[in-house]
Amino acid sequence: MPDRRRAASWFAVLAFAAPWCAQVAAAADSLPTAFTNALRNAGIPASAVSVVVQPLDGPGLEAGLNRDAPRNPASTMKLLTTYAALRTLGPAYTWHTDALLLGSRDGAVIRGDLALRGKGDPALVIEQFWLLVQKLRALGLRELRGDLVLDRSAFQLPPHDTAAFDGDALRSYNVGPDALLVNYNAIAYQFVPDIAANTVHVAILPAVPGGKALRTVRAAAGACGDWRGKLRADFAQPLAPVFRGGFPLDCGERSWHLAPLAPDAYIGAVFRALWEGGGGSWTGQVREGTVPAGAPLLATHESKPLAAVVRDINKFSNNVMAQQLFLTFGAERAGWPASFERSREALSTWLAASGLAMPELVLENGAGLSRVERVSAGSLARLLADAWRSPVMPELMASLPMAGVDGTAARRNGAVGSAHFKTGLLEDVRAVAGYVLAASGRRYVVVGLINHERAGGAQGALDVLLDWVQVSG
């Protein structure tokens, strides 16, 4: 590099480093040099970073930067929703999904319509929906001569645009909340390599009428890498997808979860598959409606308890489950039907009443899948400290991914085996918020929120922060 270009390069580095150092020096508490160096190397200024480190049990390591600055927290926002729900609804809270008779029964025949009425169960996965259908079959019912009526009146929501967030309408994380949400409205395209036959078997689950996937796709050599891109998939006909590329054998078995069907069509297809697969017959269609008062109850399904639902939400950062819980929280606090407006008001009111008021808080859906949600690192730290002292601490702690072990933190390298924390990831956001058990035996709250166009390069810095607390705390 010519001397002039080298000098210009160093001036650019110094121009960036000087304000970084000044900002960090101005912070109330010191941060580790390795952390600030990692951020500087990623091109992320101090003004885009918020950090809180504080001990939970007496004096210890403390650090902070921009504690009160409102930030987009991404999925760490789920901590507010899940903790508030555990405290107010209780770990044993459950949801019910009912099957009701709208026509008349003549032995094994339903002459008229059958209704399904949902209350927002976040975990009505295919196995649980199968159990509800089996309860109906166990009553001796074999033939449905009317429609399947879907009652979603427990939720009062505007139409959901699955492409609104990022333009990718098929991605399962963009599924909207639904009072009658079945299996997250998702279809799994499964790829199972057969090395001996040098091919890859394909299956669509759940198996629904009209599914016509190819039985195999071409096996490909090379590293797994971007295996989805290598398949060159066409989902224009979601139950008969076309894969023009190949699947690398080195990938092992993989699943591609998408939501290509409208909710009514999805429930209708899954119900038909389960009902007719057991020998029943159904000649009607699926449609929306409201169950009239006094309709006879045929069967009901009770969800798994809230503590188990919260574990699924936080371990795997399930967005639609978090929204279902956010809506339920608001409805149980402010009255049914559920709405986002009621939930936003109810959560803010509960925080204030609990001594956790967050004046900077901006809520949208309680899941963090949002461009507008905001909270400060200081507020999240106070929430986590309050949760640690609460009766539901074991349930919340058990729901958080463990660094290097499971959930969304399985591949994290900071404080491996010693940290439980919620992760947050959007295009311009990287975040962690949770607990670290230090080598000293002290437990710490650690929150790190980064909002910047180069945030994608900041994950290593956050791992350095977690390691620092684990080693030095």
Secondary structure, 3 states (H helix, E strand, C coil): CCHHHHHHHHHHHHHHHHHHHHHHHHCCCCCCHHHHHHHHHCCCCHHHEEEEEEECCCCCCCEEECCCCCECCHHHHHHHHHHHHHHHHCCCCCCEEEEEECCEEECCEEECCEEEECCCCCCCCHHHHHHHHHHHHHCCCCEECCCEEEECCCECCCCCCCCCCCCCCCEHHHCCCCCCCCHHHCEEEEEEEECCCCEEEEEEECCCCCCCCCCEEEEECCCCCCHHHHHCEECCCCCCCEECCEEEHHHCCEEEEECCCCHHHHHHHHHHHHHHHCCCEECCCEEECCCCCCCCEEEEEECCCHHHHHHHHHHHCCHHHHHHHHHHHHHHHHCCCECHHHHHHHHHHHHHHCCCCCCCCECCCCCCCCCCCEECHHHHHHHHHHHHCCCCHHHHHHHCCECCCCHHHCCCCCCCCCEEEEEEEECCEEEEEEEEECCCCCEEEEEEEEECCCHHHCHHHHHHHHHHHHHHC
